Amino acid sequence: MINITRLQFWSALIVCVLALLFFAPNLLSEKSAKSLPSYVPHQQFSLGLDLQGGAYLLLEAEMKDVINDSLRGVRDSLRKSLRDQRVRYEELRFVGRGVAFRAPDAAQLDKAKSIAETVARDAGGGSGGMFAQRQTLYDVRVEGNSVSVRLTDAGVASLNQRVIDQAMEILRKRIDPEGTREVTIQRQGDARVIVEVPGVSDTEEIKRRIGTTAKMTFHLVHPSILTPTKDTVAPPGYRLVKGARGEEGYYLVVDEPELDGTHLTDASQQFQDGLPIIAFRFDTTGARIFCKITQENIRKPFAIILDNEVISAPVIQSAICGGSGIIQGRFTVESATRLALLLRAGALPAKFNVVEERTVGATLGADAIEAGIWASMLGVALVAAYMISAYGLFGVFAIIALTFNLIILAAIMSVLGATLTLPGIAGIVLSLGMSVDANVLIYERMREEIRAGRTTLSAIDAGFRRAFTAISDSNITSIIAGLLLYLFGSGPVKGFGVTLAIGVGASFFTAIMLTRIQVVYWWRWWRPKYLPIMRKTPLAAGA
Amino acid sequence: MALAKYFPHATKIDFVGARYFAFTLTALLFIGVIVSLSIRGLNLGIDFEGGILIEAVAKHKVDIGDVRKKVSALNLGDVQVQHVGGENGIMLRAERPPGDEGAQVRAIEAIKKALGPGFEFRRQEFVGPKVSEGLFRDGMIATGVALLLIAIYVWIRFEWQFGVAGLVATAHDVTMALGVYSATGLEFDLTAIAALLTLAGYSINETIVIFDRVRENMRRYKKTDFKELINISVNQNLFRTMMTGGATLVAVLPMLIFGGESLFAFTLAIVFGIITGTYSAIYVSSSLLIYMPAIRRWRDEKDVKAAPAKA
């Protein structure tokens, strides 16, 4: 342990220099760090929301509706195919997570089965091109004369996946339309999304923007029943829809929409006769369909439905073929602006509910970071005083190693883009304790060896060698704890786990390598007859 | 091979001899913790129980009674209001209103409106029922798996007897820390889980350092009585155990005093953890080894016939 090879020396030196380089940007202000050229290290570690203030929202998709929609689609296409191919069926109904029917005519059972299989295969489509592996959401089962098409567990997972994939992009467009805020949106678990918006303490506006699916559809209205009530029974092919606030009453609309919001290319808030309206543009297909509908239905009412409420029901005055149109609802400037934004961003594939919210005001964050930094610096200073008073020059060596421990920790966190949270600061302080522990183990061992009559050199050697197993075993257990926190923890706890694991890893290097290099070179230079740790009476220093 | 020659300046405290005293103390503390847990329970934070937490500060003194009156008019059930960070700040904790998550969002808005203008909202949190159950489960899993993995690691590196003793000692410290949370009524939240895991790591660290010495001494003094051997090992390490505990305490204490309220519970648990971790490493884990089946491995290692194991 007293032989330090050239390789060891230089690699330790390189690690330290690299750590300093990657740590350095943290000393700069955020702005000047960003202006650094890309070939020099410029990443800074980011502060958690508890330190810089901001909003954390955990959203959960209401998958029930998505699944029901999918099932309804399967039922409708089953009915259509069975009818078209003249297969007799009865009791077409929902069963659990599936659709089932009976084919009373035994001769037609095979045909019914193949129809069900086609429907199941088609329902699995959606994403994926011609050559892409199509994932099947449904499987078909035949028992006696009853055929069922059921959503598989893999199908549910795949639906979840699709909904979240689509939603993440749309959520980003809604929350951060200009792309200027550093919004983090990430998936969590099956059907959840974490949204983090730094610097925002009022979540009202965010929640309003993500609280609706903003699914817009255009429908024709029943030609004769123009003023239905809530008790009106909808004739087949029609649906009773409530009017939005300001558009009191009920509407009987054609179930199948003529057009939907996916054909919109742009929407904005404008004024007409001093009232706020929404102007929109269709894509080419949308414009063609809209042109055709308006031509054929002049002087007939038309309903624009947003999230199952009629927001506007104008009477078509003339054919609109320019590809643009307006919605005159009972809007305020604010609500029209928001709706335009939502329409531009597109409809969410499911409704999202906020299931967890944490907001930290900027001042609380600033107070926390001030207290945290203050306390950590005081802690480091006290540890330094403690170690130097106990071990003299060797204490100084330990503190130098400790300083590099902190620098390496900060450098790794910057490179990984890890987030520093308040518990993370506590994790750093704790890893300082562990780092000091390694030095204490080594020095105490040296003391013992000296007392046992060894020479200084052999005591140094034995100190490092014998302390090594204890240090590595104890550090590995701490890293295990840190990793588990990272894996199972959430939010600040995760940050703590990362910090602890990196800190302990770094301390392993600094305590073993850096301290050893310092002590060994010191010995080679001075060839001392005694070690500085032996000058004091050992027990007095520890009290 | 006279011991005195090796360790003339070291302490010679008969830790093993005093183990019954230590066991009694541990048993009493343990009963205390169980009683406290069953009577007082844990003050579960909104992380694990769900609910609403709002922290606000005004430019003027805030009358708690007034706030309570305003908020109770909203019929949100049990609402706790207390000062935080001086007389201008308040912290408000409401239980989860019935209904879906939307009800919680509306409740937060209602509370903010009821407080009226003039407040700066420093913190606003709500945790829905599904999330809080998940968080609690994940926290428990993390703690359990951590303890188990650490024990397995010790088993691999040492012998199973050490793994069991280490696990018991660590569980002892985690239980004591739970007792601290229960007795003081400090909020038990996600950060508390982090604290428990941290001190589990610290505790096993202390224990391993002593085990490492026991292993070394088993190789060295093949004929020494096992109880005596443990005494020697603990004494040899005593100074280092104290020194490290001291250094970690010194590093954490400023955090306890100046770290602010958000870190207080966390650091308090850590401070207690350092103390119980040191205690359990000396008394619980080492003394437990005596009651384990004989560990032969290192004693048999070199010269089996010359030094038969007598444990």
Chai-1 contact restraints between the chains, C-beta under 6 A:
chainA,res_idxA,chainB,res_idxB,connection_type,confidence,min_distance_angstrom,max_distance_angstrom,comment,restraint_id
A,N353,B,E101,contact,1.0,0.0,6.0,A-B,restraint_1
A,V354,B,E101,contact,1.0,0.0,6.0,A-B,restraint_2
A,V355,B,E101,contact,1.0,0.0,6.0,A-B,restraint_3
A,V355,B,G128,contact,1.0,0.0,6.0,A-B,restraint_4
A,V355,B,K130,contact,1.0,0.0,6.0,A-B,restraint_5
A,V355,B,V131,contact,1.0,0.0,6.0,A-B,restraint_6
A,E356,B,V127,contact,1.0,0.0,6.0,A-B,restraint_7
A,E356,B,G128,contact,1.0,0.0,6.0,A-B,restraint_8
A,E356,B,V131,contact,1.0,0.0,6.0,A-B,restraint_9
A,E357,B,F126,contact,1.0,0.0,6.0,A-B,restraint_10
A,R358,B,E125,contact,1.0,0.0,6.0,A-B,restraint_11
A,T359,B,Q124,contact,1.0,0.0,6.0,A-B,restraint_12
A,V360,B,R123,contact,1.0,0.0,6.0,A-B,restraint_13
A,G361,B,R122,contact,1.0,0.0,6.0,A-B,restraint_14
A,L364,B,R122,contact,1.0,0.0,6.0,A-B,restraint_15
A,L364,B,R123,contact,1.0,0.0,6.0,A-B,restraint_16
A,A368,B,G260,contact,1.0,0.0,6.0,A-B,restraint_17
A,A368,B,S262,contact,1.0,0.0,6.0,A-B,restraint_18
A,A371,B,F258,contact,1.0,0.0,6.0,A-B,restraint_19
A,A371,B,G259,contact,1.0,0.0,6.0,A-B,restraint_20
A,A371,B,G260,contact,1.0,0.0,6.0,A-B,restraint_21
A,W374,B,F258,contact,1.0,0.0,6.0,A-B,restraint_22
A,A375,B,P254,contact,1.0,0.0,6.0,A-B,restraint_23
A,A375,B,M255,contact,1.0,0.0,6.0,A-B,restraint_24
A,A375,B,F258,contact,1.0,0.0,6.0,A-B,restraint_25
A,A375,B,G259,contact,1.0,0.0,6.0,A-B,restraint_26
A,L378,B,P254,contact,1.0,0.0,6.0,A-B,restraint_27
A,G379,B,A251,contact,1.0,0.0,6.0,A-B,restraint_28
A,G379,B,P254,contact,1.0,0.0,6.0,A-B,restraint_29
A,L382,B,V250,contact,1.0,0.0,6.0,A-B,restraint_30
A,V383,B,A247,contact,1.0,0.0,6.0,A-B,restraint_31
A,V383,B,V250,contact,1.0,0.0,6.0,A-B,restraint_32
A,V383,B,A251,contact,1.0,0.0,6.0,A-B,restraint_33
A,Y386,B,A247,contact,1.0,0.0,6.0,A-B,restraint_34
A,Y386,B,V250,contact,1.0,0.0,6.0,A-B,restraint_35
A,L422,B,S262,contact,1.0,0.0,6.0,A-B,restraint_36
A,P423,B,T191,contact,1.0,0.0,6.0,A-B,restraint_37
A,P423,B,A194,contact,1.0,0.0,6.0,A-B,restraint_38
A,A426,B,F266,contact,1.0,0.0,6.0,A-B,restraint_39
A,V429,B,A251,contact,1.0,0.0,6.0,A-B,restraint_40
A,V429,B,V252,contact,1.0,0.0,6.0,A-B,restraint_41
A,V429,B,M255,contact,1.0,0.0,6.0,A-B,restraint_42
A,L430,B,T198,contact,1.0,0.0,6.0,A-B,restraint_43
A,L432,B,A251,contact,1.0,0.0,6.0,A-B,restraint_44
A,G433,B,A247,contact,1.0,0.0,6.0,A-B,restraint_45
A,G433,B,T248,contact,1.0,0.0,6.0,A-B,restraint_46
A,G433,B,A251,contact,1.0,0.0,6.0,A-B,restraint_47
A,V436,B,A247,contact,1.0,0.0,6.0,A-B,restraint_48
A,D437,B,T244,contact,1.0,0.0,6.0,A-B,restraint_49
A,V440,B,R240,contact,1.0,0.0,6.0,A-B,restraint_50
A,V440,B,M243,contact,1.0,0.0,6.0,A-B,restraint_51
A,V440,B,T244,contact,1.0,0.0,6.0,A-B,restraint_52
A,L441,B,R240,contact,1.0,0.0,6.0,A-B,restraint_53
A,E444,B,F239,contact,1.0,0.0,6.0,A-B,restraint_54
A,E444,B,R240,contact,1.0,0.0,6.0,A-B,restraint_55
A,R451,B,H9,contact,1.0,0.0,6.0,A-B,restraint_56
A,A452,B,Y6,contact,1.0,0.0,6.0,A-B,restraint_57
A,T469,B,D212,contact,1.0,0.0,6.0,A-B,restraint_58
A,A470,B,V209,contact,1.0,0.0,6.0,A-B,restraint_59
A,A470,B,D212,contact,1.0,0.0,6.0,A-B,restraint_60
A,D473,B,R157,contact,1.0,0.0,6.0,A-B,restraint_61
A,D473,B,I208,contact,1.0,0.0,6.0,A-B,restraint_62
A,S474,B,N205,contact,1.0,0.0,6.0,A-B,restraint_63
A,S474,B,I208,contact,1.0,0.0,6.0,A-B,restraint_64
A,S474,B,V209,contact,1.0,0.0,6.0,A-B,restraint_65
A,T477,B,I150,contact,1.0,0.0,6.0,A-B,restraint_66
A,T477,B,I204,contact,1.0,0.0,6.0,A-B,restraint_67
A,S478,B,G201,contact,1.0,0.0,6.0,A-B,restraint_68
A,I480,B,L149,contact,1.0,0.0,6.0,A-B,restraint_69
A,I480,B,I150,contact,1.0,0.0,6.0,A-B,restraint_70
A,A481,B,A146,contact,1.0,0.0,6.0,A-B,restraint_71
A,A481,B,L197,contact,1.0,0.0,6.0,A-B,restraint_72
A,A481,B,G201,contact,1.0,0.0,6.0,A-B,restraint_73
A,L484,B,A142,contact,1.0,0.0,6.0,A-B,restraint_74
A,L484,B,V145,contact,1.0,0.0,6.0,A-B,restraint_75
A,L484,B,A146,contact,1.0,0.0,6.0,A-B,restraint_76
A,L485,B,L197,contact,1.0,0.0,6.0,A-B,restraint_77
A,F488,B,D138,contact,1.0,0.0,6.0,A-B,restraint_78
A,F488,B,I141,contact,1.0,0.0,6.0,A-B,restraint_79
A,F488,B,A142,contact,1.0,0.0,6.0,A-B,restraint_80
A,V493,B,L190,contact,1.0,0.0,6.0,A-B,restraint_81
A,V493,B,A194,contact,1.0,0.0,6.0,A-B,restraint_82
A,F496,B,A194,contact,1.0,0.0,6.0,A-B,restraint_83
A,G542,B,F239,contact,1.0,0.0,6.0,A-B,restraint_84
A,G542,B,M242,contact,1.0,0.0,6.0,A-B,restraint_85
A,G542,B,M243,contact,1.0,0.0,6.0,A-B,restraint_86
